[in-house]
Amino acid sequence: MAALEGFRQLEVAVGVELNVDYAARARDALARVPTGARASVMEGDFFSFPWRELLRDLPGSILVIGNPPWVTNAGISLVGGSNLPAKVNFQGRSGIQAITGKSNFDISEWMLMKLFELLSERRGSLAMLCKTSVARKVLLHAWSTKLGVSKASVFRLDAQRFFGVSVDACLLHCRFDGAASPVCAEFDSLDAEAPSSSFGVRGETLVSDTSKYDRWVELERRSRGPLWRSGLKHDCARVMELRESDGTLVNGLGEAVRIERDYLYPLFKSSHVASAKTEAPRTWVIVPQRRVGEETDSIARIAPRTWQYLCEHGELLDARSSSIYRNKPRFSVFGVGEYTFMPWKVAISGLYKKLNFRVVPPIGDKPVVFDDTVYFVGCESEGQAMLLKRLLDSEPAREFFESLIFWDSKRPITAEILNRLDLGLVERSLVP
């Protein structure tokens, strides 16, 4: 009804609706207005509907509008739904990506990709309400597969105000006429008259701010240098993490724990890193290996009480469901190597929406260990760590990172992004 009112020059409008009652209500509403004669409503399932035939028979230039479901394929199952696309690996995910959850996708992502492919076969436009993250994924797919998106824009909207949900959302508008342009203008609101920035593809990378990236593209890593790593992954906090209370270590099961200090290390989590707290944490973590895959039997000889503690809670540790622990030594962890035990660190939380790099010194004679939501670089000395922080806090480095980071992502800062910066080139750029 809104489309008929807004687009007075249209020749014909066709609606497709899965719910029979909704379709009937729409037909009744159309019958009561003069413009309704130009419209029809069909019943159909998006995933099996003959879209190609419908679009082929429509006259002139096409505008496809809608508000597809803002829910993932896993979310549909959780609420008891079954209206899903065929289970094909349409994103081309590798096995490890599927294991770590990247094969989960928004239903609207699949639907929009399908519509993009259909519209690439003729002139037309698309305007859809969707999550901003979905808009980016679909545009990257269209640009990578050359689907003829000639102009793209996203208009951010207040989803809390309009829909009562806390999610970054937008109106995605695309034109299709074969002349591809891998850039999308970003508008801060539906009413904004000029874009505030643009994102797009540079090489094979989707960048969040094309102007900032073009300014600092020369800082892309070209040589070897310190690598950013993610922190420790153990998947059993109740056993592996211990809180210090009145001089006694207590695990997540509420048990007092008396073990040797050989395998105990102070633990910083994302909140501690992001807040830049100066006091030492009261949490410790058991690190049973110095490298991934290292044998753990020697713990029994070096720290017998620690070994006994792990064995007593072996059932919980053995029940860790991730396949990364399969066929590995008992009590294995991941995200551990020589870098874990370097005395000084420069760290940043991957969860918080700000570039807040922090120098983390050792506590006593122990290097600090991080959880797997933190990224860090190990340093041999305080001087090396302070120099690294100065380079990371410089304008060139910050703008380079800002050109790559999408702040509305679930984990906006990643090791992949951090490792793209060549710190040697940053240092040279700061020399007068």
KAMONOR-V669512 format. One record per run of one state. SS is the DSSP state (h for helix, s for strand, l for the rest). FROM is the first residue (numbers start at 1). TO is the last residue. If there is no record, write none. Layout:
[[SS & FROM & TO] [SS & FROM & TO]]
//
This chain:
[[l & 1 & 1] [h & 2 & 6] [l & 7 & 12] [s & 13 & 17] [l & 18 & 19] [h & 20 & 31] [l & 32 & 33] [h & 34 & 38] [s & 39 & 43] [l & 44 & 50] [h & 51 & 57] [l & 58 & 61] [s & 62 & 66] [l & 67 & 71] [s & 72 & 72] [h & 73 & 78] [l & 79 & 94] [h & 95 & 99] [l & 100 & 105] [s & 106 & 106] [h & 107 & 119] [l & 120 & 123] [s & 124 & 131] [h & 132 & 144] [l & 145 & 148] [s & 149 & 157] [l & 158 & 158] [h & 159 & 163] [l & 164 & 168] [s & 169 & 176] [l & 177 & 182] [s & 183 & 187] [l & 188 & 196] [s & 197 & 202] [l & 203 & 204] [s & 205 & 207] [l & 208 & 209] [h & 210 & 219] [s & 220 & 220] [l & 221 & 228] [s & 229 & 230] [l & 231 & 231] [s & 232 & 233] [l & 234 & 236] [h & 237 & 240] [s & 241 & 245] [l & 246 & 247] [s & 248 & 251] [l & 252 & 255] [s & 256 & 257] [l & 258 & 263] [s & 264 & 268] [l & 269 & 269] [h & 270 & 275] [l & 276 & 282] [s & 283 & 286] [l & 287 & 298] [h & 299 & 302] [l & 303 & 303] [h & 304 & 312] [l & 313 & 313] [h & 314 & 318] [l & 319 & 322] [h & 323 & 325] [l & 326 & 333] [s & 334 & 334] [l & 335 & 337] [h & 338 & 341] [l & 342 & 343] [s & 344 & 349] [l & 350 & 357] [s & 358 & 360] [l & 361 & 362] [s & 363 & 363] [l & 364 & 365] [s & 366 & 366] [l & 367 & 368] [s & 369 & 371] [l & 372 & 373] [s & 374 & 379] [l & 380 & 381] [h & 382 & 392] [l & 393 & 394] [h & 395 & 402] [l & 403 & 414] [h & 415 & 418] [l & 419 & 420] [s & 421 & 421] [l & 422 & 422] [h & 423 & 430] [l & 431 & 432]]
//
